[in-house]
Amino acid sequence: MNSQLLGRALGTAGPEALQRAELSRRLHAIQAAPDIRFDSREEHGATTQDGPATDSHAHYAGVNCIAIDRFEGRYLISGGAEASIKFWDLERSENTQKYYINRPSAIVKKSASSHQYAITHLSFYPFDSMAFLSSSYDHKLKVYATEKMTASATFDLDSVIYSHSLSPIADHLLVACATQHSAVRLVDLRSGASTHSLAAHHRAVLSVAWSPHEEYILASGSLDGTARLWDIRRSANSLGVLDLEDSVGIVGEDGLGKNARSREHGKTHTDAVNGVVWTDDGRHLVTAGHDERVRVWDMSSGANALSHFGPIIKNTHLSTLLPLLVPSHFVGPGKQVMFYPNQKEILMFDLFEGTLLKRLRVPGVPAVPIRGSAAQVNARNRTTSLAWRPGNVDLYSAHSDGAIRAWVPRPPEEIQAENEEDEDADSVEDESRKRKRQALDEVFRDLTKQKITFT
């Protein structure tokens, strides 16, 4: 950083380089923020006074998905395994002596007019943060108004909806839905029609994503182990399959794809593909599969970029699992950083090199019953979803133990002081346990010394 400041003072480095260096430094300083909490226990008759803040939960049965609005970066929505949706204002947290506690501003509970089963995916309307979309295991896609938190439209697709996607640039307002059916379903928000489908997969579709630069291009991942590209303007919609054994791609007659044949055979992963994500420039596609591999694809030719992320990737759950790609202006040209939601940690990679940059350990939250309810949070702590807060260097994660966790840049001095406090607390706890053990040993010795007579 000092070299960048010196370069700026001498006029050899521009303001963009200085800004990128600072953003990159803060990105690599991201750590868990244990003082930021998401707590909705008052909904179940409990308050933060009933226990330590580490017992706070956003959804008592587990958080399946989260999303943050792309305009202000202020509003977060979360979907739970108990079928509820909660709306959080990140700028209205309660500041106590030790914690910043976020409480839901609005809640959509399970009812006849809302979702009946667990929420699978949430997304803000790409052109206005005052609306969002939700999908569920109850076969329904719903459009909500954030002001009233009421459903303004409902589409029943007669099949489990694993994820959905609405183009951030298109005028057509088509929502692509990955369902238990083998065809990608398209829902038209203008006409209300949901009959159009894209058929080529042989098993359930688990993930879909519109291109950020080509409004009619769509990517999908399926249980059949393939990721496909689609052009919805064509009668034969499928553009072909991404093949893991092809590192050259289809270049066509001119090297740019002219008159190139589409590839209809091959495997993207050796097992189910449950995550597809585009880079923000639309030049690469990232896929995640049950073969515990993450692959990067060059979209100019469909070639496998051969990025290798090692054996630490874990991915076995049927639900959609989406890697998070950091906005490209945080790093230099030709660079990209990816956060991957591993089971009990979040992995930070260089996307194109496959280099592991950081492992973010997820703090554990004990499973505790909620007062007035027979429910108990899921003890298995699996990271289910990641969301980036625009305009900040903040990362948020959802977990099956019911917690939403925040990750923010923290200076090394603060982390070291926190570790020292934890060590002091552990030493005090160890001393207490030692005294209790000594007292029990003394009681046992006294009992064994006494002579016992049976009559």
Secondary structure, 3 states (H helix, E strand, C coil): CHHHHHHHHHCCCCHHHHHHHHHHHHHHCEEECCCEEECCHHHHCCCHHHCCHHHCCCCCCCEEEEEECCCCCCEEEEEECCCCEEEEECCCCEECCCCEEECCCEEECCCCCCCCCCEEEEEECCCCCCEEEEEECCCEEEEEECCCCEEEEEEECCCCEEEEEECCCCCCCEEEEEECCCEEEEEECCCCCCCEEEECCCCCEEEEEECCCCCCEEEEEECCCCEEEEECCCCCCEEEECCCCCCCCCCECCCCCECCCCCCCCCCCCCCEEEEEECCCCCEEEEEECCCEEEEEECCCCEECCCCCCCCCCCCCCCCCCCEECCHHHCCCCCCEEEEECCCEEEEEECCCCCEEEEEECCCCCCCECCCCCCECCCCCCEEEEEEECCCCEEEEEECCCCEEEEEECCHHHHHHHHHHHHHHHHHHHHHHHHHHHHHHHHHHHHHHCCCCCC
